[in-house]
Amino acid sequence: MSQNNQPTLLVTGSSGHLGRRVIELLLEAQAGTIIAATRSPEKLADLRQRGVIVRQADFDKPDSLAEAFAGVDRLLLISTDALGEPGLRLRQHRTAVKAAAEANVSHVVYTSLINPGPDSPVLFAPDHHGTETALAASKLNWTILRNNLYADILPASLSRAMQMGQLFSAAGEGKTAYVTREDCARAAAAALASSFNGRRTLDITGSEALSQTDLAAIATRIAGKPVTYIPLELEVLIENMVAAGLPHPLAETYASIDTAIAQGKCSTVSNAVEELTGRKPTPVAEFLDTQRDALLPA
Ligand SMILES: NC(=O)c1ccc[n+]([C@@H]2O[C@H](COP(=O)([O-])OP(=O)(O)OC[C@H]3O[C@@H](n4cnc5c(N)ncnc54)[C@H](OP(=O)(O)O)[C@@H]3O)[C@@H](O)[C@H]2O)c1
């Protein structure tokens, strides 16, 4: 605890979209002493001017972490984006968990994935399951936030669908309780700033689960012309992505998310966002209405 009896809070990955927003929310809430940890401190000069302590932390450099995590009470571990090299991301997260325990951090909040267990078909789910396992095996207390798919990933595919009048997916009739990154940031900031210090796992989801047909209906309304859902076989979806220029392994990774949706792994709806933040999650249709510039480029 700092002198004014408020906790010292650290956010890893603070120059990423989620991390930066969490820092902003912590500043607004005057939640305590705030440390922004990042590989690129130079990107956070503006935060430093606003009283945030900025520290260098790179999970690929374990030696950097003892200094980075020193004196921290509660730490938000933001999962990295290292999907290119198999095994790397889990190694990074295990390094961070070990360093947090060694630095005597009392509570770690971790951004996991919805239903990341061994039966998940999502190719990167083992990173999250492995990190959850590492937290469980550590001496740390923790809050695991199992984030559902971001609604923020939708404009890219729906914009294409609006141009073509067809929404392609291998998600079958499966549903997803998409959640905005803003709601994930609010949930993470609230969990970090809270006084909870046991162990808990929370599903961070939107308030309704939508099918591809539902998304096509929203796209139809926003475009003002019909958008029809066209279900694809998984292999066809992968072939299409490769034909569009995506490397095969990445296409397989993205397609595995469709399989998870088809299997119902993303349909979980919880009220954790509201319980943590006091505010209901933003409905997908409302979020997409704010994204018209991305959805309907001139
Ligand atoms: N649920 C979903 O649909 C969904 C969608 C996209 C991403 N995600 C996950 O959520 C995370 C945050 O999302 P975002 O939108 O903020 O992604 P983003 O803007 O791409 O940020 C990537 C994050 O990874 C961090 N990072 C990368 N390599 C690192 C390393 N060696 N050591 C420490 N940190 C490292 C970056 O931190 P610095 O650059 O500041 O060091 C940054 O915070 C992503 O990294 C990904 O794991 C979830």
The ligand as a Tripos MOL2 file, in Angstrom:
@<TRIPOS>MOLECULE
LIG
   48    52     1     0     0
SMALL
NO_CHARGES

@<TRIPOS>ATOM
      1 N1        -11.4020  -11.2590  -26.9520 N.am      1 LIG1
      2 C1        -11.0450  -10.8780  -28.1670 C.2       1 LIG1
      3 O1        -11.8360  -10.8880  -29.1420 O.2       1 LIG1
      4 C2         -9.6650  -10.3530  -28.3940 C.ar      1 LIG1
      5 C3         -9.3750   -9.7050  -29.6050 C.ar      1 LIG1
      6 C4         -8.0840   -9.2160  -29.7900 C.ar      1 LIG1
      7 C5         -7.1330   -9.3940  -28.8020 C.ar      1 LIG1
      8 N2         -7.4320  -10.0370  -27.6440 N.ar      1 LIG1
      9 C6         -6.4360  -10.2350  -26.5710 C.3       1 LIG1
     10 O2         -6.5070   -9.1060  -25.6950 O.3       1 LIG1
     11 C7         -5.2140   -8.4800  -25.6070 C.3       1 LIG1
     12 C8         -5.3990   -6.9810  -25.4900 C.3       1 LIG1
     13 O3         -6.1470   -6.5480  -26.5920 O.3       1 LIG1
     14 P1         -5.7730   -5.2090  -27.3570 P.3       1 LIG1
     15 O4         -6.9320   -4.9140  -28.2000 O.co2     1 LIG1
     16 O5         -5.2760   -4.1900  -26.4030 O.co2     1 LIG1
     17 O6         -4.5350   -5.7000  -28.2660 O.3       1 LIG1
     18 P2         -3.3240   -4.8450  -28.8660 P.3       1 LIG1
     19 O7         -3.6680   -3.3930  -28.9400 O.co2     1 LIG1
     20 O8         -2.8940   -5.5450  -30.1110 O.co2     1 LIG1
     21 O9         -2.1880   -4.9830  -27.7780 O.3       1 LIG1
     22 C9         -1.2870   -6.0480  -27.7520 C.3       1 LIG1
     23 C10        -0.7780   -6.1380  -26.3430 C.3       1 LIG1
     24 O10         0.2120   -7.1590  -26.1800 O.3       1 LIG1
     25 C11         1.2480   -6.6240  -25.3330 C.3       1 LIG1
     26 N3          2.4890   -7.3640  -25.5580 N.ar      1 LIG1
     27 C12         2.9550   -7.8730  -26.7340 C.ar      1 LIG1
     28 N4          4.1580   -8.4580  -26.5470 N.ar      1 LIG1
     29 C13         4.4650   -8.3170  -25.2230 C.ar      1 LIG1
     30 C14         5.5690   -8.6970  -24.4180 C.ar      1 LIG1
     31 N5          6.6410   -9.3380  -24.9450 N.pl3     1 LIG1
     32 N6          5.5650   -8.3990  -23.0910 N.ar      1 LIG1
     33 C15         4.5010   -7.7180  -22.5410 C.ar      1 LIG1
     34 N7          3.4110   -7.3410  -23.2570 N.ar      1 LIG1
     35 C16         3.4000   -7.6170  -24.5880 C.ar      1 LIG1
     36 C17         1.3440   -5.1710  -25.7690 C.3       1 LIG1
     37 O11         2.0070   -4.3950  -24.7820 O.3       1 LIG1
     38 P3          3.0840   -3.1920  -25.0580 P.3       1 LIG1
     39 O12         3.1470   -2.9770  -26.5410 O.co2     1 LIG1
     40 O13         2.5680   -1.9930  -24.3330 O.co2     1 LIG1
     41 O14         4.3570   -3.6990  -24.4710 O.co2     1 LIG1
     42 C18        -0.1480   -4.8330  -25.8740 C.3       1 LIG1
     43 O15        -0.7370   -4.5610  -24.6340 O.3       1 LIG1
     44 C19        -4.4700   -8.9240  -26.8760 C.3       1 LIG1
     45 O16        -3.0760   -8.8600  -26.6870 O.3       1 LIG1
     46 C20        -4.9930  -10.3400  -27.0610 C.3       1 LIG1
     47 O17        -4.3110  -11.2490  -26.2110 O.3       1 LIG1
     48 C21        -8.6900  -10.4980  -27.4210 C.ar      1 LIG1
@<TRIPOS>BOND
     1     1     2 1
     2     2     3 2
     3     2     4 1
     4     4     5 ar
     5     4    48 ar
     6     5     6 ar
     7     6     7 ar
     8     7     8 ar
     9     8     9 1
    10     8    48 ar
    11     9    10 1
    12     9    46 1
    13    10    11 1
    14    11    12 1
    15    11    44 1
    16    12    13 1
    17    13    14 1
    18    14    15 2
    19    14    16 1
    20    14    17 1
    21    17    18 1
    22    18    19 2
    23    18    20 1
    24    18    21 1
    25    21    22 1
    26    22    23 1
    27    23    24 1
    28    23    42 1
    29    24    25 1
    30    25    26 1
    31    25    36 1
    32    26    27 ar
    33    26    35 ar
    34    27    28 ar
    35    28    29 ar
    36    29    30 ar
    37    29    35 ar
    38    30    31 1
    39    30    32 ar
    40    32    33 ar
    41    33    34 ar
    42    34    35 ar
    43    36    37 1
    44    36    42 1
    45    37    38 1
    46    38    39 2
    47    38    40 1
    48    38    41 1
    49    42    43 1
    50    44    45 1
    51    44    46 1
    52    46    47 1
@<TRIPOS>SUBSTRUCTURE
     1 LIG1         1 GROUP 0 **** ****
